[in-house]
Amino acid sequence: GGRDELLGGSGNDRLTGGARNDILTGGGGRDRFIYDSDRRFRRADFGIDRITDFVVGQDDIVLDKTSFTSLESRAGNRLIPNDFAVVTDNASAATSSAEIVYNSSNGSLFYNANGSAAGFGGGGRFAILTNEPDISRTDFIVQN
């Protein structure tokens, strides 16, 4: 639960940072970066992880509905279009109607728990994809 550096190998890895600000590197293979705290989202449960090598179409970010309660997407599926948006500044992330918002200019990934209302509600930034990949809703999996 501290500031950890998790390194995957050449195979398919499952990396869960937990609390605090962790560094996650999947390595080769189809990696899954998992965000699940077994309760409603609290920033203290996740921190802001740095994912260093996300590969679009190969790796996945897994979001648990127990934590990300505002998601309309069903467990076992990818994010639906209404749940995901790409913006180019952090201020736009806070007013987006989508629940998962990616800032393509700096790699920040946000949970916008209150939709288009001002601020992030009970959400906030939970990851930074340091290689700033061109991600889409299909790079996410929702689980229960």
BALOBA-1460 file (C-alpha; in Angstrom, 3 decimals):
// residues 144
<rec num="1" residu="g" x="0.000" y="0.000" z="0.000"/>
<rec num="2" residu="g" x="2.944" y="2.420" z="-0.208"/>
<rec num="3" residu="r" x="4.709" y="4.158" z="-3.055"/>
<rec num="4" residu="d" x="5.534" y="1.025" z="-4.996"/>
<rec num="5" residu="e" x="7.177" y="0.328" z="-8.326"/>
<rec num="6" residu="l" x="5.584" y="-2.708" z="-9.958"/>
<rec num="7" residu="l" x="7.365" y="-4.248" z="-12.936"/>
<rec num="8" residu="g" x="5.754" y="-6.847" z="-15.171"/>
<rec num="9" residu="g" x="7.697" y="-9.295" z="-17.295"/>
<rec num="10" residu="s" x="7.451" y="-10.368" z="-20.913"/>
<rec num="11" residu="g" x="4.181" y="-12.263" z="-20.309"/>
<rec num="12" residu="n" x="0.641" y="-11.152" z="-19.531"/>
<rec num="13" residu="d" x="0.677" y="-9.330" z="-16.182"/>
<rec num="14" residu="r" x="-1.966" y="-8.018" z="-13.753"/>
<rec num="15" residu="l" x="-0.736" y="-4.936" z="-11.883"/>
<rec num="16" residu="t" x="-2.648" y="-3.352" z="-8.989"/>
<rec num="17" residu="g" x="-0.985" y="-0.340" z="-7.403"/>
<rec num="18" residu="g" x="-3.303" y="0.186" z="-4.455"/>
<rec num="19" residu="a" x="-3.049" y="3.265" z="-2.238"/>
<rec num="20" residu="r" x="-0.499" y="6.054" z="-2.757"/>
<rec num="21" residu="n" x="1.284" y="7.042" z="-5.952"/>
<rec num="22" residu="d" x="2.755" y="3.965" z="-7.628"/>
<rec num="23" residu="i" x="4.770" y="3.372" z="-10.801"/>
<rec num="24" residu="l" x="3.378" y="0.557" z="-12.954"/>
<rec num="25" residu="t" x="5.310" y="-0.922" z="-15.889"/>
<rec num="26" residu="g" x="3.683" y="-3.855" z="-17.637"/>
<rec num="27" residu="g" x="6.544" y="-4.912" z="-19.900"/>
<rec num="28" residu="g" x="5.723" y="-7.142" z="-22.884"/>
<rec num="29" residu="g" x="2.530" y="-9.131" z="-23.263"/>
<rec num="30" residu="r" x="-1.113" y="-8.178" z="-22.713"/>
<rec num="31" residu="d" x="-1.079" y="-6.382" z="-19.376"/>
<rec num="32" residu="r" x="-3.966" y="-5.365" z="-17.146"/>
<rec num="33" residu="f" x="-3.742" y="-2.349" z="-14.859"/>
<rec num="34" residu="i" x="-6.399" y="-2.941" z="-12.205"/>
<rec num="35" residu="y" x="-8.277" y="-0.322" z="-10.165"/>
<rec num="36" residu="d" x="-10.378" y="-1.984" z="-7.457"/>
<rec num="37" residu="s" x="-10.595" y="-1.013" z="-3.784"/>
<rec num="38" residu="d" x="-13.614" y="-3.160" z="-2.779"/>
<rec num="39" residu="r" x="-15.556" y="0.018" z="-1.906"/>
<rec num="40" residu="r" x="-16.779" y="3.301" z="-3.406"/>
<rec num="41" residu="f" x="-13.989" y="5.360" z="-5.030"/>
<rec num="42" residu="r" x="-11.837" y="7.379" z="-2.653"/>
<rec num="43" residu="r" x="-8.685" y="9.060" z="-3.952"/>
<rec num="44" residu="a" x="-6.767" y="7.863" z="-0.886"/>
<rec num="45" residu="d" x="-7.432" y="4.240" z="-1.918"/>
<rec num="46" residu="f" x="-5.747" y="4.710" z="-5.304"/>
<rec num="47" residu="g" x="-3.380" y="7.662" z="-5.243"/>
<rec num="48" residu="i" x="-2.206" y="8.725" z="-8.699"/>
<rec num="49" residu="d" x="-0.382" y="5.876" z="-10.411"/>
<rec num="50" residu="r" x="2.046" y="6.395" z="-13.275"/>
<rec num="51" residu="i" x="1.555" y="3.789" z="-15.989"/>
<rec num="52" residu="t" x="4.740" y="3.962" z="-18.023"/>
<rec num="53" residu="d" x="4.163" y="1.719" z="-21.039"/>
<rec num="54" residu="f" x="0.479" y="1.365" z="-21.905"/>
<rec num="55" residu="v" x="0.018" y="-0.180" z="-25.370"/>
<rec num="56" residu="v" x="-3.270" y="0.674" z="-27.113"/>
<rec num="57" residu="g" x="-5.152" y="-2.397" z="-28.329"/>
<rec num="58" residu="q" x="-2.942" y="-4.713" z="-26.280"/>
<rec num="59" residu="d" x="-3.102" y="-3.628" z="-22.630"/>
<rec num="60" residu="d" x="-6.268" y="-2.925" z="-20.621"/>
<rec num="61" residu="i" x="-7.236" y="-0.707" z="-17.714"/>
<rec num="62" residu="v" x="-9.669" y="-2.632" z="-15.496"/>
<rec num="63" residu="l" x="-12.225" y="-0.623" z="-13.501"/>
<rec num="64" residu="d" x="-14.299" y="-2.272" z="-10.791"/>
<rec num="65" residu="k" x="-17.940" y="-1.150" z="-10.490"/>
<rec num="66" residu="t" x="-17.716" y="-1.395" z="-6.702"/>
<rec num="67" residu="s" x="-15.267" y="1.536" z="-6.821"/>
<rec num="68" residu="f" x="-16.410" y="3.312" z="-9.992"/>
<rec num="69" residu="t" x="-20.102" y="3.362" z="-9.076"/>
<rec num="70" residu="s" x="-21.173" y="6.043" z="-11.585"/>
<rec num="71" residu="l" x="-20.275" y="3.930" z="-14.629"/>
<rec num="72" residu="e" x="-23.216" y="2.948" z="-16.812"/>
<rec num="73" residu="s" x="-21.160" y="0.226" z="-18.536"/>
<rec num="74" residu="r" x="-21.958" y="-3.352" z="-17.575"/>
<rec num="75" residu="a" x="-19.458" y="-5.638" z="-15.871"/>
<rec num="76" residu="g" x="-17.637" y="-7.922" z="-18.294"/>
<rec num="77" residu="n" x="-17.733" y="-5.327" z="-21.072"/>
<rec num="78" residu="r" x="-15.745" y="-2.405" z="-22.439"/>
<rec num="79" residu="l" x="-16.776" y="1.147" z="-21.565"/>
<rec num="80" residu="i" x="-19.841" y="2.395" z="-23.414"/>
<rec num="81" residu="p" x="-19.427" y="5.672" z="-25.379"/>
<rec num="82" residu="n" x="-21.256" y="7.772" z="-22.728"/>
<rec num="83" residu="d" x="-18.798" y="6.677" z="-20.023"/>
<rec num="84" residu="f" x="-15.608" y="7.871" z="-21.782"/>
<rec num="85" residu="a" x="-14.313" y="11.173" z="-23.143"/>
<rec num="86" residu="v" x="-11.008" y="12.619" z="-24.324"/>
<rec num="87" residu="v" x="-10.169" y="16.241" z="-23.504"/>
<rec num="88" residu="t" x="-7.051" y="18.391" z="-23.884"/>
<rec num="89" residu="d" x="-6.972" y="20.132" z="-20.482"/>
<rec num="90" residu="n" x="-7.698" y="19.198" z="-16.876"/>
<rec num="91" residu="a" x="-10.412" y="21.842" z="-16.441"/>
<rec num="92" residu="s" x="-12.467" y="20.234" z="-19.226"/>
<rec num="93" residu="a" x="-12.146" y="16.869" z="-17.481"/>
<rec num="94" residu="a" x="-13.965" y="18.289" z="-14.447"/>
<rec num="95" residu="t" x="-17.000" y="19.382" z="-16.503"/>
<rec num="96" residu="s" x="-17.243" y="16.477" z="-18.945"/>
<rec num="97" residu="s" x="-20.459" y="14.456" z="-18.863"/>
<rec num="98" residu="a" x="-18.394" y="11.235" z="-19.089"/>
<rec num="99" residu="e" x="-17.309" y="9.371" z="-15.963"/>
<rec num="100" residu="i" x="-13.860" y="8.323" z="-17.237"/>
<rec num="101" residu="v" x="-12.028" y="11.252" z="-18.812"/>
<rec num="102" residu="y" x="-8.589" y="11.172" z="-20.437"/>
<rec num="103" residu="n" x="-6.501" y="14.305" z="-20.986"/>
<rec num="104" residu="s" x="-4.575" y="13.477" z="-24.157"/>
<rec num="105" residu="s" x="-2.211" y="16.446" z="-23.719"/>
<rec num="106" residu="n" x="-0.671" y="15.157" z="-20.459"/>
<rec num="107" residu="g" x="-1.842" y="11.526" z="-20.057"/>
<rec num="108" residu="s" x="-3.991" y="12.197" z="-16.964"/>
<rec num="109" residu="l" x="-6.892" y="9.818" z="-16.340"/>
<rec num="110" residu="f" x="-9.811" y="11.026" z="-14.212"/>
<rec num="111" residu="y" x="-12.900" y="9.564" z="-12.599"/>
<rec num="112" residu="n" x="-15.595" y="12.231" z="-12.887"/>
<rec num="113" residu="a" x="-18.132" y="10.839" z="-10.436"/>
<rec num="114" residu="n" x="-20.658" y="13.666" z="-10.811"/>
<rec num="115" residu="g" x="-20.719" y="13.987" z="-14.609"/>
<rec num="116" residu="s" x="-21.093" y="17.502" z="-15.988"/>
<rec num="117" residu="a" x="-21.583" y="19.176" z="-12.590"/>
<rec num="118" residu="a" x="-18.619" y="21.320" z="-11.508"/>
<rec num="119" residu="g" x="-15.615" y="19.433" z="-10.143"/>
<rec num="120" residu="f" x="-15.146" y="15.667" z="-9.909"/>
<rec num="121" residu="g" x="-17.642" y="14.901" z="-7.136"/>
<rec num="122" residu="g" x="-16.118" y="12.052" z="-5.118"/>
<rec num="123" residu="g" x="-13.695" y="11.240" z="-7.951"/>
<rec num="124" residu="g" x="-10.488" y="12.781" z="-9.263"/>
<rec num="125" residu="r" x="-7.296" y="11.915" z="-11.087"/>
<rec num="126" residu="f" x="-6.215" y="8.320" z="-10.457"/>
<rec num="127" residu="a" x="-3.566" y="7.660" z="-13.115"/>
<rec num="128" residu="i" x="-1.145" y="9.253" z="-15.547"/>
<rec num="129" residu="l" x="-0.216" y="7.373" z="-18.707"/>
<rec num="130" residu="t" x="3.269" y="8.791" z="-19.067"/>
<rec num="131" residu="n" x="3.689" y="7.758" z="-22.713"/>
<rec num="132" residu="e" x="0.434" y="9.657" z="-23.535"/>
<rec num="133" residu="p" x="-1.050" y="6.951" z="-25.797"/>
<rec num="134" residu="d" x="-4.120" y="7.599" z="-27.960"/>
<rec num="135" residu="i" x="-6.498" y="5.542" z="-25.793"/>
<rec num="136" residu="s" x="-10.214" y="4.998" z="-26.334"/>
<rec num="137" residu="r" x="-13.120" y="3.411" z="-24.463"/>
<rec num="138" residu="t" x="-12.108" y="0.002" z="-25.841"/>
<rec num="139" residu="d" x="-8.909" y="0.082" z="-23.760"/>
<rec num="140" residu="f" x="-10.999" y="-0.359" z="-20.585"/>
<rec num="141" residu="i" x="-12.730" y="-3.383" z="-19.075"/>
<rec num="142" residu="v" x="-15.432" y="-3.088" z="-16.407"/>
<rec num="143" residu="q" x="-15.611" y="-5.781" z="-13.718"/>
<rec num="144" residu="n" x="-17.720" y="-6.421" z="-10.611"/>
